[in-house]
Amino acid sequence: MSAGKIDRISDLSSADKAAALMLALGDENGAIIWNLLDDEEVKELSLAMSSLGAVDSKVIEELFLDFANGVSSVGSLTGNFDNTERLLVKMLPGDRVSQIMEEIRGPAGRTMWDKLGNVNEVVLATYLKNEYPQTVSVVLSKIKPEHAANVLSVLPDDFAMEVVSRMLRMEPVQKDILDKVEQTLRTEFMNNLAKTSRKDSHETIAEIFNYLDRASETRFLTSLEDKNRESAEKVRALMFTFEDLQNLDATGVQTLLRGVDKDRLGLAMKGGSDKVRDMFFSNMSERAAKILKEDMEAMGPVRLKDVDEAQMEVVNVAKDLADSGEIVLNDSKSDDELIY
């Protein structure tokens, strides 16, 4: 995009010239041209229009002289996302306009493949492992190598090797096949991902309740149960607690242990169940476990409030590690995976 107004036609690329011309033609005169373009051409032209910036009227005049004999000057114009969308909506179906504008807007990604690059590798792998290996090989060949490597490492080993084999043998992908894969990803994955990413109100309340001390949590949940038992049960099921950490796998526990303060962990474990204590101790060296047990005994009686705070600190470290993809959190109340 030019820093200022474009005042020379030589400053415009071919795509910029087409974009400026279509903006100048407007919806009525340009409709016949838009209807002759395919989706990819509309996307490319729309992207050029949205990033064009200000164009001097003299340049527009020269463009018309180049493209249409004898057309006189028009006023200066500005190409941006809003103007582009307003123009498209007058000529194309609303869902098609939304799709096109979604793909050319940043920073989430200009194209479908850019967008996939912003999807957590665990989430993407969970979807792709149910697809045909050939489809997965196409997807991984289109996204950035670093992200493809992360996705590949999360896929089941046998499936991942089949995908690698397909990628090694893969011929150039025909455009209609690529379009079909892209459309499937958009309709079956990205649209569902967008829907599920909108937080349910129960999830919001559960996150808030997670930060309450135990007494306040019990009071609020009890009151909520009196008013709406179904909502209370949903909130309770969505809350992630210190006890839910017992569902971490061995690798996840060891990663968590490296990230938490051992004194705070010891205080948190003072109020934990035998099961969650055993989980932490069994993932430590014999010497480290012995030292922590001795430290916990030396604490003597501790306040419930202090235990609650320590437990929440440990849970928050776990959530941060889950956010960065280093561990996967599962609650104890369902079989569903919770990615924070």
C-alpha positions in Angstrom: 0.0 0.0 0.0 1.3 3.5 -0.9 2.2 5.8 2.0 0.4 8.7 0.3 -1.9 9.5 -2.7 -0.8 7.7 -5.9 -0.2 10.4 -8.4 1.5 8.5 -11.3 0.1 5.6 -13.2 3.5 4.0 -13.3 3.2 3.5 -9.6 0.4 1.1 -10.1 0.8 -2.6 -10.7 -1.5 -4.4 -13.1 -3.7 -5.6 -10.2 -3.8 -2.0 -8.8 -4.9 -0.7 -12.2 -7.7 -3.2 -12.3 -8.7 -2.4 -8.7 -8.8 1.4 -9.3 -10.8 0.9 -12.5 -13.4 -1.2 -10.8 -13.7 1.2 -7.9 -14.2 4.0 -10.3 -16.8 2.1 -12.3 -18.9 1.5 -9.2 -21.6 -1.0 -8.8 -23.9 -0.2 -11.7 -21.3 0.0 -14.4 -19.1 -2.7 -13.0 -21.7 -5.3 -12.3 -21.4 -7.0 -15.6 -17.6 -7.4 -15.2 -17.9 -8.8 -11.6 -20.4 -11.4 -12.8 -17.9 -12.7 -15.3 -15.2 -13.3 -12.7 -14.6 -16.5 -10.9 -14.2 -16.7 -7.1 -10.3 -16.6 -7.2 -10.4 -13.6 -9.5 -12.9 -11.8 -7.3 -10.6 -12.5 -4.2 -7.5 -11.2 -6.0 -9.3 -8.1 -7.3 -10.9 -7.5 -3.9 -7.6 -7.7 -2.1 -6.0 -5.2 -4.5 -9.0 -2.9 -4.0 -8.8 -3.1 -0.2 -5.1 -2.2 -0.1 -5.0 0.4 -2.8 -5.2 3.6 -0.8 -5.8 7.0 -2.3 -5.4 7.5 -6.1 -5.2 10.9 -7.7 -8.0 11.8 -10.1 -5.4 12.4 -12.9 -4.3 8.8 -12.6 -7.9 7.6 -12.8 -8.3 9.7 -15.9 -5.3 8.0 -17.5 -6.6 4.6 -16.6 -9.9 5.3 -18.3 -8.1 6.5 -21.4 -6.1 3.2 -21.3 -9.0 0.9 -20.7 -11.9 2.7 -22.3 -11.4 5.1 -25.2 -12.4 8.7 -24.5 -13.8 8.4 -21.0 -13.3 11.7 -19.1 -11.9 12.1 -15.6 -13.6 11.1 -12.4 -13.0 12.3 -8.9 -10.2 10.9 -6.8 -11.0 7.7 -4.8 -9.8 5.7 -1.9 -9.6 1.9 -1.9 -10.1 0.3 1.5 -11.9 -2.6 3.1 -15.1 -0.7 3.8 -15.4 0.7 0.3 -14.7 -2.6 -1.2 -17.2 -4.4 1.0 -19.9 -1.8 0.3 -19.3 -2.2 -3.5 -19.3 -6.0 -3.4 -22.5 -6.3 -1.3 -24.5 -4.4 -4.0 -23.5 -7.0 -6.7 -22.9 -10.3 -5.0 -24.8 -12.6 -2.6 -24.2 -11.6 1.1 -22.6 -15.0 2.0 -20.2 -14.8 -0.9 -19.2 -11.2 0.1 -18.7 -12.2 3.7 -16.5 -15.1 2.6 -14.4 -13.0 0.3 -13.9 -10.2 2.9 -13.1 -12.7 5.6 -10.3 -14.1 3.5 -8.7 -10.8 2.5 -8.8 -9.2 6.0 -5.8 -9.5 8.4 -4.3 -10.3 10.7 -6.0 -13.7 11.1 -4.9 -14.7 7.6 -5.6 -13.5 4.1 -6.3 -17.0 2.7 -7.7 -20.2 4.0 -4.2 -21.6 4.4 -3.1 -18.5 6.3 -6.0 -19.0 8.7 -5.1 -22.6 9.3 -1.7 -21.4 10.3 -3.3 -19.7 13.3 -5.1 -22.8 14.5 -3.6 -24.6 17.4 -1.8 -27.7 16.2 -3.7 -30.0 18.6 -7.1 -28.7 17.5 -6.1 -29.0 13.8 -4.6 -32.5 14.2 -7.8 -33.6 16.1 -9.8 -32.7 13.0 -7.4 -34.0 10.4 -6.9 -37.4 12.0 -10.5 -38.2 10.8 -9.8 -37.2 7.2 -8.2 -39.3 4.4 -4.4 -39.3 4.6 -4.3 -37.9 1.0 -6.4 -34.9 2.1 -4.1 -34.4 5.1 -1.1 -34.5 2.9 -2.5 -31.7 0.8 -3.3 -29.6 3.8 0.2 -30.0 5.3 1.8 -29.2 2.0 0.0 -25.9 1.9 0.6 -24.6 5.4 4.0 -23.3 6.8 6.5 -26.1 7.3 6.9 -25.3 11.0 3.2 -25.5 11.7 3.0 -28.7 9.5 5.7 -30.3 11.7 3.8 -29.4 14.9 0.6 -30.9 13.5 2.4 -34.0 12.2 4.0 -34.6 15.7 0.5 -34.7 17.3 -1.1 -37.1 14.8 -1.1 -40.8 15.6 2.2 -42.3 14.5 0.9 -44.8 11.9 -1.4 -42.2 10.4 1.4 -39.5 10.4 3.7 -41.9 8.5 1.0 -42.6 6.0 0.6 -38.9 5.5 4.4 -38.5 5.0 4.4 -41.3 2.5 1.6 -39.6 0.5 3.4 -36.3 0.6 6.6 -37.9 -0.8 4.6 -39.4 -3.7 2.4 -36.4 -4.2 2.1 -35.0 -7.7 1.1 -31.3 -8.3 -2.4 -30.9 -7.0 -5.1 -30.1 -9.6 -6.9 -26.8 -8.9 -10.4 -28.4 -8.7 -9.1 -30.8 -6.1 -7.4 -28.1 -4.1 -10.6 -26.0 -4.3 -12.6 -28.9 -3.0 -10.3 -29.5 0.0 -10.3 -25.7 0.7 -14.1 -25.6 0.6 -14.4 -28.7 2.9 -12.1 -27.2 5.4 -14.0 -23.9 5.4 -17.4 -25.4 5.8 -16.7 -28.3 8.0 -13.8 -27.0 10.1 -13.3 -23.3 10.1 -17.0 -22.4 10.4 -17.5 -24.9 13.3 -14.3 -23.6 14.9 -15.7 -20.0 14.7 -19.0 -21.1 16.2 -17.4 -23.1 19.1 -14.9 -20.3 19.8 -17.7 -18.0 21.0 -17.8 -18.6 24.7 -20.9 -19.9 26.3 -22.2 -17.8 29.2 -21.8 -20.9 31.5 -18.1 -21.1 30.5 -17.6 -17.5 31.4 -19.2 -17.9 34.8 -17.1 -21.1 35.4 -13.9 -19.2 34.7 -14.9 -16.4 37.1 -15.9 -19.0 39.8 -12.5 -20.7 39.3 -10.9 -17.6 40.9 -13.2 -17.6 44.0 -12.0 -19.0 47.3 -13.6 -22.2 48.3 -16.1 -20.7 50.7 -17.3 -18.1 48.2 -17.4 -20.7 45.4 -19.6 -22.9 47.5 -21.9 -20.0 48.4 -22.4 -18.9 44.9 -22.9 -22.4 43.5 -25.4 -23.2 46.2 -27.3 -20.0 45.5 -27.2 -20.8 41.8 -28.5 -24.3 42.4 -31.5 -22.8 44.3 -32.3 -20.6 41.4 -31.4 -22.8 38.4 -30.1 -26.3 39.1 -29.4 -27.0 35.4 -27.2 -23.9 35.0 -25.4 -24.7 38.3 -24.6 -28.2 37.0 -23.3 -26.8 33.7 -21.1 -24.3 35.5 -19.8 -26.9 38.0 -18.9 -29.3 35.1 -17.0 -26.5 33.3 -14.9 -25.4 36.3 -11.3 -26.7 36.3 -10.0 -27.4 39.8 -6.7 -28.5 41.4 -8.2 -32.0 41.7 -8.6 -32.1 37.9 -4.8 -32.1 37.5 -4.8 -35.8 38.5 -5.9 -36.5 34.9 -2.6 -35.1 33.4 -0.4 -37.7 31.8 3.1 -38.3 33.1 4.7 -36.0 30.6 2.2 -33.2 31.5 2.8 -33.6 35.2 6.6 -33.4 34.8 6.2 -30.3 32.6 4.0 -28.7 35.3 6.4 -29.6 38.0 9.1 -27.7 36.2 6.9 -24.6 36.1 5.6 -24.3 39.6 7.2 -23.1 42.8 7.7 -26.2 45.0 6.8 -24.4 48.2 3.5 -23.2 46.7 2.9 -26.7 45.3 3.4 -28.2 48.8 0.9 -25.8 50.3 -1.6 -26.6 47.5 -1.1 -30.3 48.1 -1.9 -29.9 51.8 -5.5 -29.5 50.8 -5.5 -32.0 48.0 -6.8 -35.6 47.9 -4.5 -38.6 48.3 -5.0 -39.3 44.6 -3.7 -36.0 43.4 -0.8 -36.1 46.0 0.2 -39.5 44.8 0.2 -38.3 41.2 2.6 -35.5 41.9 4.9 -37.6 44.2 5.0 -40.5 41.7 6.3 -38.2 39.0 9.2 -36.8 41.2 12.5 -38.4 42.0 12.5 -40.3 45.3 14.7 -37.7 46.9 12.5 -34.7 45.7 9.3 -36.4 46.9 10.8 -37.1 50.3 12.0 -33.4 50.7 8.5 -32.1 49.6 6.7 -34.4 52.1 9.0 -33.2 54.9 8.4 -29.6 53.9 4.6 -30.2 54.0 4.8 -31.8 57.4 6.9 -28.9 58.7 4.2 -26.4 57.6 1.9 -27.7 60.3 -1.8 -26.5 60.2 -2.4 -24.1 57.4 -5.3 -21.7 56.6 -7.9 -22.9 54.1 -7.6 -19.6 52.3 -3.9 -20.0 51.8 -4.4 -23.5 50.4 -7.0 -22.2 48.0 -4.7 -19.4 46.7 -1.8 -21.9 46.3 -4.0 -24.3 44.4 -5.3 -21.6 42.1 -1.7 -20.6 41.4 -0.8 -24.1 40.3 -4.0 -24.4 38.2 -3.1 -21.1 36.5 0.4 -22.3 35.7 -1.2 -25.4 34.2 -3.6 -23.3 32.1 -0.7 -21.2 30.8 1.2 -24.3 29.8 -2.0 -25.6 28.0 -2.3 -22.2 26.2 1.2 -22.6 24.8 0.5 -26.2 23.8 3.0 -27.8 26.3 0.3 -29.8 28.1 -3.3 -30.9 27.5 -5.8 -30.4 30.3 -8.7 -32.8 30.9 -11.3 -32.3 33.6 -12.5 -35.2 35.8 -16.2 -34.6 35.1 -16.3 -35.6 31.4 -14.3 -37.3 28.7 -14.1 -34.2 26.6 -10.7 -32.5 26.2 -10.5 -29.0 27.4 -8.0 -26.8 25.5 -7.5 -23.5 27.4 
